């Protein structure tokens, strides 16, 4: 499967990426390479190979834990958000078109 430049432009828009024409052309080639590799993987004979599943969270994933940070680090992190009111941070909605 090969993606067209317009397909890649659509993916970029969905990902909220603003790509130049050169970047779109480059990414189109990158996707072609990746999808070509996926095609090769799909041709591998896996007859008799048992499926593998990730372990349940309780069996090996680390629990989420809050950690303390100093005020300077906290302010540095918060300063990276363009829209904020005190400690409240505004992030674009998943299904909203970004403002330009």
C-alpha positions in Angstrom: 0.0 0.0 0.0 1.3 3.4 -0.9 0.0 6.7 0.6 -0.3 9.7 -1.6 0.9 13.2 -0.6 -2.7 14.2 0.1 -3.1 11.1 2.4 -0.1 12.2 4.3 -1.3 15.8 4.4 -4.6 14.5 5.9 -2.7 12.5 8.5 -0.7 15.5 9.4 -3.8 17.6 9.8 -5.3 15.0 12.1 -2.1 14.9 14.1 -2.1 18.7 14.3 1.2 18.9 12.4 1.9 21.8 10.1 4.2 20.3 7.4 5.8 22.1 4.5 5.6 20.6 1.0 9.2 19.3 1.3 8.3 17.7 4.7 5.1 16.1 3.1 7.2 14.6 0.3 9.8 13.3 2.7 7.1 11.8 5.0 5.3 10.2 2.1 8.6 8.3 1.3 9.0 7.4 5.0 5.5 6.0 5.1 6.1 4.0 1.9 9.2 2.5 3.6 7.3 1.7 6.8 4.3 0.2 5.0 6.7 -1.8 2.8 8.3 -3.3 5.9 4.8 -4.1 7.3 4.0 -5.9 4.1 7.2 -8.0 4.5 6.3 -8.8 8.1 2.8 -9.9 7.0 4.3 -12.5 4.7 6.1 -14.3 7.5 4.7 -17.8 8.1 3.6 -17.9 11.7 1.9 -21.3 11.6 2.3 -23.0 15.0 3.5 -19.8 16.8 1.6 -19.2 20.0 0.1 -15.7 20.3 1.8 -13.5 22.9 -0.1 -11.0 25.1 1.1 -8.3 27.4 0.8 -9.1 31.1 -2.0 -7.6 33.1 -1.1 -4.3 34.8 -1.3 -6.0 38.2 1.4 -8.5 37.0 4.2 -6.2 36.2 3.5 -2.7 35.3 4.6 0.0 37.7 1.8 1.8 39.6 1.2 5.5 38.9 2.8 7.4 41.8 2.8 11.1 42.5 6.3 12.5 43.2 7.3 15.7 44.9 9.1 18.4 42.8 10.6 21.7 43.9 8.8 25.0 43.1 11.3 26.0 40.3 10.7 22.8 38.4 7.0 23.0 38.9 6.9 26.6 37.5 9.1 25.5 34.6 6.7 22.8 33.7 3.6 25.0 34.1 5.3 27.8 32.0 5.3 25.5 28.9 1.5 25.7 28.7 0.4 28.7 26.5 -3.0 28.9 28.2 -3.2 28.7 31.9 -4.9 30.3 34.8 -2.9 29.7 38.0 -2.5 25.9 38.2 -5.2 25.2 35.7 -4.0 24.2 32.3 -5.9 24.5 29.0 -5.3 22.0 26.3 -7.0 21.6 22.9 -9.8 19.1 22.7 -9.2 15.9 20.8 -11.9 16.6 18.2 -11.4 20.4 17.9 -9.7 22.0 15.0 -6.8 24.0 16.3 -6.9 27.8 16.0 -4.5 29.4 13.6 
